[in-house]
Amino acid sequence: MKTASYILAVLLGFGGLTFLLGSQGSVTRIITGVVLIAAGIVLVFLARIKSPVPTVIQQIDLSGDVHAEHLKCKACGGALNPDSVSLEAGGVFVKCPYCGTSYQLEEEPKW
């Protein structure tokens, strides 16, 4: 988006400069050239303003009482801490800090 704004600003500035250089004393062309150059400057200014980056908060909601200190790695049996659990592509994944095994955490059916 910024690149397109800069390209448009350069085109507006070039067009305004063309109107000013070719004005031959015509007030209408001078005004048009000044307006085009001003529009290019305003466009550059607006493109340089940093828009706030939205904060994304991901929460993992598991049914039942699940505590991270009770989770153990399926491969090595090592205790998992809360940093081992992550949310990727809509699924809850666990990466063991001891053996490096990574797997998706699946909820057991209740029946």
C-alpha positions in Angstrom: 0.0 0.0 0.0 2.8 2.4 0.8 4.6 1.7 -2.4 1.5 2.5 -4.4 1.1 5.7 -2.4 4.7 6.7 -3.2 4.3 6.0 -6.9 1.1 8.0 -7.0 2.8 10.9 -5.1 5.7 10.9 -7.6 3.2 10.9 -10.6 1.2 13.8 -9.0 4.4 15.7 -8.3 5.6 15.1 -11.9 2.3 16.2 -13.3 2.3 19.3 -11.1 5.8 20.2 -12.2 4.8 19.8 -15.8 1.9 22.2 -15.3 4.1 24.7 -13.6 6.9 24.6 -16.3 4.4 24.7 -19.1 2.1 27.4 -17.6 3.3 30.3 -19.8 1.8 32.7 -17.3 -1.6 31.0 -17.3 -3.0 31.3 -13.7 -5.2 28.2 -14.1 -2.2 26.0 -15.0 -0.1 27.5 -12.1 -2.9 26.7 -9.7 -3.4 23.2 -11.1 0.4 22.6 -10.8 0.5 23.8 -7.2 -2.5 21.7 -6.2 -1.0 18.6 -7.8 2.3 19.1 -6.1 0.5 19.7 -2.7 -1.5 16.5 -3.2 1.7 14.6 -3.8 3.2 16.0 -0.6 0.1 15.2 1.4 0.1 11.7 0.0 3.7 11.1 1.1 2.9 12.4 4.5 -0.1 10.1 4.9 1.9 7.1 3.7 4.6 7.8 6.3 2.2 7.9 9.2 2.5 4.6 11.1 -0.9 3.0 11.6 -1.2 1.2 15.0 -0.5 -2.5 14.8 -3.5 -4.5 16.1 -2.8 -6.7 19.1 -3.8 -10.3 18.6 -4.5 -12.3 21.7 -4.9 -16.0 21.3 -6.6 -18.0 24.1 -6.7 -21.7 24.4 -10.0 -22.9 25.9 -10.0 -26.5 26.9 -13.1 -28.1 28.4 -12.5 -29.6 31.9 -9.8 -29.0 34.3 -6.5 -29.1 32.5 -3.4 -27.9 34.3 -0.1 -27.5 32.5 1.9 -28.9 35.4 0.1 -32.2 34.9 0.9 -32.6 31.2 3.5 -35.1 30.3 5.2 -35.8 26.9 3.8 -38.8 25.1 7.2 -39.8 23.9 9.6 -39.4 26.8 7.2 -38.8 29.8 8.9 -35.4 30.6 6.9 -32.8 32.5 5.6 -30.0 30.1 5.5 -26.4 31.2 3.1 -23.7 29.8 5.7 -22.5 27.3 5.6 -25.9 25.6 1.9 -25.4 24.5 1.2 -23.3 21.5 -1.7 -22.6 19.2 -0.9 -23.2 15.5 -3.4 -23.3 12.6 -6.4 -23.6 15.0 -5.0 -26.6 16.9 -3.2 -26.9 20.2 0.3 -28.2 19.7 2.8 -29.4 22.3 6.6 -29.4 21.8 8.6 -31.3 24.4 11.7 -29.3 25.7 13.5 -32.5 26.5 13.2 -34.8 23.5 12.0 -32.2 20.9 8.9 -34.3 20.0 6.0 -32.1 18.6 2.4 -33.3 18.5 -1.1 -32.0 18.5 -3.0 -32.1 21.8 -6.3 -33.8 21.3 -9.2 -33.9 23.8 -10.4 -37.4 24.7 -14.1 -38.1 24.0 -16.2 -37.9 27.2 -18.3 -41.0 26.4 
